Amino acid sequence: MNNLSDTSMDKKGNSPFKIFLIGFMGSGKSHWGRIWASKIGIPFYDLDERIEEGSGIKITNIFETEGEEKFRELESYHLKKFDDNNNFLLACGGGTPCFCDNIEWMKSQGKVFYLKSKPELIVKRLFDETTHRPVIKNLSPAELLPFVQNKLVERERYYLQAHHVLNVEDLDESSLSFFIRKP
């Protein structure tokens, strides 16, 4: 079904809206997530922000001091804290669906939307943000496009497990309206 009301009822008899946005960093998950959540009238969360709030440490510092494996454990832990939440839109990190069976968990909880973007558009968006993104922090401008292309190939098998694929180039404020009908 294309609506979110096919999920189980909450304690008040309402159908919960659990929406997960996945895709590569720079694909617009946080940008569009904020817009769509406001339009739908549900809370928006950014998983990276929740990890930083919960741990009290910036993600770049977690990567540097604890490593990616520890970060992925924290990421999965904070993601699964949404188990008891209803009616939210969550922008996940670019690697979230690729580790710890997170994609299966998200699909069992709600609807997963993959924001698919061309590598060139991602690089254009990330070019000035490399110092804030631990996975690309040490890459030169010449290394960025091949890195993004390779990572997209690696992660696409997870991203394509989403319930719906939305092309970033076609997005607007009403892009989710086809898929979401409030009961």
Helices and strands as residue ranges (DSSP letters): G 4-6, E 18-22, H 29-40, E 44-46, H 47-55, H 59-66, H 68-80, G 81-84, E 88-91, G 96-98, H 102-109, E 111-116, H 119-126, G 130-132, H 141-159, E 164-167, G 168-170
